[in-house]
Amino acid sequence: MLPNTGKLAGCTVFITGASRGIGKAIALKAAKDGANIVIAAKTTQTHPKLPGTIYTAAEEIEAAGGRALPCVVDVRDEQQINSAVEKAVEKFGAIHTAAMDMLGGSGIESQCRKVEIIADAAYSIFRKPKSFTGNFIIDENILKEEGIKNFDIYAVKPGQPLLPDFFLDEYPDVGIKKMESHGPVPEIKEEKLRPQPKPQRSGPVEETFRIVKDSLSDDVVKATQAIYQFELSGEDGGTWFLDLKNKSGNVGYGEPSDRADVVMSMSTDDFVKMFSGKLKPTMAFMSGKLKIKGNMALAIKLEKLMNQMNSRL
């Protein structure tokens, strides 16, 4: 892993979500240099399933050699953010370096990396000159530049294929690299789903599926190998499906003839926005607008396919 150099001693790092997970890992990495850490997060009381509060994180940061300022902050509230900045300036002086807001996604643990890879990448960024700001950084790339060659040290399960990130278009064209399946896919319904009558429908959802159907090909089906079911609420809603597993693919109103690998629930408005590129699936998922059941790796494959279709929708 990337060694600490002490370069951040006396610098102030403002980190959102630093009470646990990736945010706290970044905070502890910087704290070992003697940095000032502003813990900007919402958790003030221990959650029964998620350990850590802004106050317990502050204790760990100071034990690691840093100075901590726990602040109750909901990043959606501009006033709370401004208040936290003012408190940081009052306690530490002008802020020299700011950490990025890291949003953790949902995934398959054995196909993920540990939070330390983000902490090391952030630490590398902190050491860059101010002119470095504005760059889009991939953690693995910047650590390769630092000389890191063995990335198994960051793996939750070394040797396991990694789950692709939502926002990285790693495989262009239809080339969504086929991932290995590990373990059974959660059952969505015990009984076999039966097709529903498919009445004539019209509207933005039907038009979206029409365009999707026109975009299908044998290559897309071969690369995806999944059946998606959409439970849409609102006008023109109901149950729809996208079959990217059988023959040349198919779409339609009602339940698929075979069991769905992924079930997505959302409003019709958000569905149309998501397929047209106006709403990022990651943000829809994180904000609660999109609920996903089933195989998360296959859900990610669909997002990559949507990115290829955006220009047509």
Beta strands, then each sheet from edge to edge (+ up, - down):
strand 1: 12-16
strand 2: 36-41
strand 3: 67-72
strand 4: 97-98
strand 5: 226-233
strand 6: 238-244
strand 7: 250-253
strand 8: 262-267
strand 9: 291-294
sheet 1: 3+ 2+ 1+ 4+
sheet 2: 7+ 6- 5+ 8+ 9-
end
